[in-house]
Amino acid sequence: MIAAAFFPLAASGAQAATLQGDTVSCGIVSTGPWSCSTSTALVGMGSEFTLQFFGNDLFSVDIAASSIRLDFVSGSLGAGAGELLTFSDLDFTPASNIVGIGNFQTTALFGVQASDVSFTADSVSFDFNGTDWRNGQFVSFDLVTAQTGVVPLPAGLPLLLAGLGGLGLLARRKRKAA
């Protein structure tokens, strides 16, 4: 009976960190006329932002539960200079920090690599300086996170508590029998 109360602790796994429902910010630093369609957006289904150049929508940005994808959606764009796109206020549930990126993918974009992505605990920046873009090309990557402020439950703790509970029951039976 006592042991059964502790087994749910052993069965509960870590919840995957997600950005769904979070309000994130978009900013771009550029020597040219770049802008985000809006400064903030709610993470949900579909595209959260468009990146505009001279007021024309060139990129679609989809921020998913734990990944980011940029799709070039219009014509072609020659190499520019000094473009740095930043997504900030990335507040995961449960509380987690970004500790890396993974699964970096792109479609034949010359010079674009994972090292063009930098991050802090709650933001991601993508340097697309000097990249030639063509219709249909994309960049995507997963955000690798680690929970913050959580002290992990040792794996053997539920078994130890169950064993101590069992010993307590045995001692109680011995006292009743004596």
N, C-alpha and C positions, 0 to 999 in steps of 0.2 A: 504494500500500500504506500509506504513512504518512498520506496524506490520509484514507483510509477510517477510520482510527482516531479521527479528530477529528470526523467527521460525526455520530456519535451525540450529541456535545455540542450541536451545533446543533439537533438534532431534539428534544432533551428539553425539555418545557415545564414551566411552574410547576405544582406540585401544588396542587389546590384545598384550602383550609383546611377542616378538619372537626372537629366536636365528638363524632362517633361514638366511643363507648367511653370518653369522659371522665366523670369524676365531678364533678357540679356541685352547688352549694349554693343553697338557697331560703330567703329570709328576708322577713318583712313587718313594717313599722313601721306601727302603727295606734293610733288612740285607742279602737278597738273590739276585739271578741274574734276577730280574724282569726288564722289560723295556716296554715302549710304542712303538708301531710300527713306529710311527712318532711323532715328538714333537708338530706339529700343524696340524689342519685339518679344512676344510670348512664345516660348518653344512649344510646338505642337506638331501637327501633321503638315507636311509640305514646307515650302520655302518661307523663311523668316525675313530675309532681306534681299534687295537687289542692289548691286553696285552700279552706279551711274557714272558715265563719262560724258561731259558736255550735256547732261540731262538725259542721255540715252541709256536705257537698261542694257548692260553688257553681261553682267554676271547674276546668276541666281544662287543664293546661299541657303542651304538647308542645314540647320542645326538639329540633330536628332538627339535621342536619349544620351548617347555618349560618343557622338561622332560629328564631324563637320564635312560638308561637301560643297565645293564651288564649281558651278557649271558655267562655261562661257556660252552664251545663248544667242549672240548676234554678230554676224559678219566676221571681221578679223581685226586684230589690234596689234600694231607693231610694238617693238620693245620700247618701254618707257624708262623713266628714271625716278628712283626714290619712292616707289609705292610700298607702303606698309599698312596692311589691313589688320585691325585688332578687334577681337571679340572679348568683352570683359563682363564682369559680374556673373560669371559662370558658377552659380551656387547649386551644387549637386545635393540631392536627397537620397540617402542620408548624407550628412555633412562629410564631404570628401574633398581632397585637394588633387589637382592635376599633378602627376609625377612623371608624365612622359606621353609620347604619342606612339601609336602602333598602326599596323596595316596601312601604311602610306601607299596610295595608288594614284596614278595619273595616266593620261592618254598622250603619249609621245610629245610631251612638252619639253623642249630642249632646255636644259639648265635648271629645271625644277626638281628639287629633291627634298627629302625629309629634313635636311639641315636648314631649309628655308622657313621652317616652322619653329617658333620659340614659344615658351610658356612660362607662366608663373602659377601660383597655387589656384588662381581663379580667372586667368585670362590666357588667350592664345593669339599669337601674332603670326601673320604669313607675309613674307617678303616676296612679292612677285615682280621685283625690279628687273628689267631687262628680258622679260619673257614675251615671246611672240605667241599670241593666242589665235586660234581658229575656231569657227563654229563647231560645237559638239565636244570640245575638249573639257576635261575636268581635273580636279584635284580633290582627293578625299583622304581622311585619316581618322582613326579612332583616338579618343582621349583616354589615357590610362590613368586611373585614379586610385587613391588609397584613403580609407576612412580616417577621419581626424577625431581626436578626443575619445576614442573608444579603447577600452582595455579589454583585450580578447579573453574569453573564457577558456581556461586550460581544458584540453580535451578530456583529461582524466577526472576532472572535478565532479561531474555528475556520477561517475562510477564510485568515486571515493565517498560521496555523500550517501549513495545507495548502500554501500557496504557498512558505513557507520550506522545507518538506520537499521540495517539487518542485525548488527551486533547489539544495538539497543533493544530490539524486539526479543532477541535470545536472552539477554540479561533479565528483561521483564518477565519472560516465561519461567526462568529459573527461580526468580523470587516468588512467583505465584505457586510454583510446585513445591517449594521448601516450607 
